[in-house]
Structures are given as structure tokens and as C-alpha cells.
Amino acid sequence: MVSDFKIKETADVNIEGGFIINGFPSTGLTSAIATELMINTSRFEFAATIDSDSFPPISIIKNGAPNYPTRIFVNNDLKTAIFSSYVTLDVSLHKDAAKMILKWATEKKCSTIISCVTVKTKTDSIMGVASTGTARGKLVSAGIKTVDNGAVPGIPGVLLNEGVTNGQDVIVLLVGSESNAPDLRATYNLCDGISKLIPGISCNLSLLEKQAKQIESEMKQVETERKDLSTSMYG
């Protein structure tokens, strides 16, 4: 149930009329890596933890300090919050996770939710799909082509469907990649696409390669330890 997801705010959050970026890695790690890079380079501050009985019992150690694996970061000047997670959620939790994001967006009077999926293709293009006419207008204004036909899986797909039903502006960016694994070009294109939608968001290209590989390694380590924990508990 949605109520199983608990958000505990530790700082003031003022994103009224602004944006939420979904960094849950439900369809690959590209969105999770890109959001971590934006947090590191655009002065986002830790604002809340997200916990659930469905999450694995893991603590992420950063600069010697323990952290919840799923957190919310905010830049109140940019009116933007980022849902960041080192945990890849089981498919059974995708609908509840999306509804949690939508519920919090309503509480904070957020204008637009932005998410992402990676599309395997030989081109490194970026396109978008939106839940409302207003959201489509934002894509057009940003110079991002819209998708006419296709399928959007995972949390981003649920966000779109719920956005249509509830009249919530949701934008999902489809980022082209030649591989199912994260690649630097796809990560950069996603950062670039989001920066066109949210003025002030940046992704330091000179730090991209170093930090992206480090973040990917950390996320894969968490996934390995989660699987090892499940094996020891139930195997």
C-alpha cells in the first residue's frame, strides 16, 4: 500500500509551482546516475528520507556517515526536488512508488513531475511524452520532440497514467542508448534535457565520467549486497 512508504522531512521544502525529478532506477540506472550527478553539481540539499518495510535493510555510507538508501534532495531556489534511490524497486512496488511521488507532489503544490526511461537504439536522441497539454507545451518550448507512439514501462509509465487521470503535469524523457547498461552519452543527454526544462539545473561535464562510474559502482554494490542478504535470509 502507498501508506507503507514513509517520508520523513528533515528540512524545509518549498517547491510550490516547481518540479520533482524521479530518480528511482525502475528501468535501468541512467536516471538514478543522472540525478545523483545533478545533486552533486547543482547545490541540492538533503531534505527527507523515504523508508518502507519493503526496502532491504541497508545503510549507504557516504563520507563516513550512514544514510538511508532512498532520500529526497531539494534546491528551494530552483523550486526543485529530486527523489534519489540506491535501491532498485521490485516491479510489484512500482505503482505504489509512483502514487507516493504524486501524493507528495500534491502536498507540496508541485507543478511538474519529470521522469525518464532508456530506449535501446543506435541513435543518442532524446524525446519526451507528457500527460497533459500544458506539459506537452513545456516540451515544445524546450525544443524536445514528442513521442507519437510507443510504450513507457515502470514507475515513469505509472506516473504518466496517473497524471492523465488526475490532471497532473508529468513529463517522461526517453533517452536513446546503444546498450541496456548506463552510458555516459545517455546520462549527459538526460541531464541536458532536464536542464532545458528546469533553468538552473546543471551537470558538470568534466566530472561526468569519473562520478558516473563511481555512482554506478556504488549502486551495483548495493544491489549485490541486497541479493546476498536475501539469499542468506531465505536461501
N, C-alpha and C positions, 0 to 999 in steps of 0.2 A: 504494500500500500504506500501511497505518497507520504503518509504521515511517518513512515519508517525512516525517511530521510530527515535528519535533524540539522538545521542551520543555526550555528551559534555565532552571532556577530560580536566582534571584539573591538570594532572601530566604527566611527560614523560613516554612513553610506548615503551619498546624495547623488543619485543618477537620474533624478526626475527629468523626463524628456530625452534621456540619453540612450546608452547602449549596453547590452550584455553580450559577451562573446563566449560561446560554448567551447570549452577545451577538452571535454570528455572524449577519450580515444575510443569511440564505439565502432569506427570504420577504418581503423589504421591510426598510426601515430603522428601523421603530419600535422593535424590540427593541434594536438597536445604539445608538440615540439614548438610550433609557431607561437602558440600563446605563451609558453614559457619564455621564449625569446623576447616577446613584447613586454612581458612583465619585467624582465631584466633591463630593458633599454628604454622604457617609457615611463619610468617613475611610478609604477604601481605599488601600492602598499597592501600588506596583509590585512584583511578586514573580517574574515569569518572562516570557520571550519564547517565542513559537511561530514556527517557521520551516519552510519547505518549499521544495523545488525547484520546486513548482507555483505558488508565490506570485510575483507580479510584483516586480521589483527596485525597490522604492520605499521611501524613508525619510520618516517623518512628523515634521515639525519642530514641536515644542511648546516655547514659551517659549525659543526659540533653541537647543534641544537636539534632536538627531536621535533618532528612536525607531523600533523595529520596528513595522510596521502592525498586527500581531496580538500581543496580550500578555495576561497574567493578572494581575489585581489581587486583593489579599486583605485582609480585615479579620479577623484572628485572634480578636479579642474577640467578633465576631459569628459566628465559625466559618463564614465565607462567602468563596468565591472567585468572581470574575467573569471569564469569557472575553470579551475585548473585541477587536473587529476593525474596522479601517477598510477591509478588503478583502472584497468580495462574492465568495464562492467559486463556481466553476463547479459546475453540478449534478453533474458526474462525481466531485466531491470530497466530496459531502455525506455519503455513507456512511462514508468514512474519517475525516472530521472528527468525526462522531458517535461512532465507535468510539474515537477518540483521547480524547474527553471522558470516555467511560465507563471507559476503561482508567485514566486519571488519577484519576478518582473512586474506583476500587477501590484504587489505590495509596495514596490519602490517607484511605481509610476514610470517605469522604463518605456521608452518609445519603440525601440527596435532590438530584436534578438538576431545575432549573426552566428551561423554555424558553417560547417564545411564537410565535404566528402572528397575523397581522392578517386579520380576516374582513370583507369588504365588506358592510356592512349600514347601514340608516338609523338603527339604534339604537347607542348607545355602550356597550353592555353588555360584561361580561367573564364568561367561563365557563371551565371547566377540564376536562381529561381526564387520567387517571392510569394508570400501568402496573400498579399493584398495589393491593390492598385497603388497605394501610397508607397509600399515597399518596392514595387517594380519601378516606380518613379525615381527612387533613390539609386537603383542600379543603373538606370538610363543616365541620370545626372553624373554618376561616377564613371561613365564610359565603359561599363561592363555589359557584355552581351547577355541576353536572357536565353534560357533553355526552353524550347518548344515541346520536346518530347523526351521521356526518359523515366528513370526510377531513382528515388533517393532513399537509401536504407538507414536503419539505425536511429539514433536519437535525432539527427537532423530531419529525417523523414517524419517522425512523430511531431516534431516542432512545427513543421510545415502544415501538417493536417490539423493540429490543434489551433494553429494560428488562423487558418481559414475559418474554422468553426467559431472561434472567439473574437475574430477581428483584430488579432494581434499581429503587428508587423514582424514577419520573420523572413530573413534572407539566408539562403544556403548557397555558399560558393562551391562550385565544382572545379577542382584543380586537377589538371592533366598531369600524368606521370607515366613514364615507361615501365615502372616497376610497382609492385604492390608494397614494397618496402619504402620507408621515407627517403626522399632525395632532396638535395639542397635547393634545386631549382623549384620544385613544388612548394617547398617551405617558404622560399623567398617570394614566389608568386602569390601565395596566400597572404603573407604579410603585406605585400604591395596592394593586393585587392582590398584588404581591410583598411589600410591607410587611406584609400580613396573614398571609403565610406565614412571613416571617422578621422577628420582632420586632427593632426597632432600625434596620432599613433605612428610609431617608427620601429624599424627592425634594423639594427646596425649590421650592414652587410659585411664589414670587416671582421665582426665577431661571429658571423653566422656559422661558418664551417666548424670552428672549434667548439662553440657552445652546443650546436645541434647534435654533434656526435656524442658529446658528454651527456646531454639530456636523454638522447635515445638509449645510451648505455645504461643510465640510471633506471629508466622505465622498464627496459628489458630485464634488469636485475630484479626489480620489484615483482614482475610477472613470474620470473623463475622461482623466486622465494615463495610467492603465493602458491604456485603449483606444488612445490616441495612440501609446504605446510599442509596443503590439502591431502597429499599422499600420506604423510605421517599421521594425520588425524583419521583418515578414512580408509587408507590402503591396507 
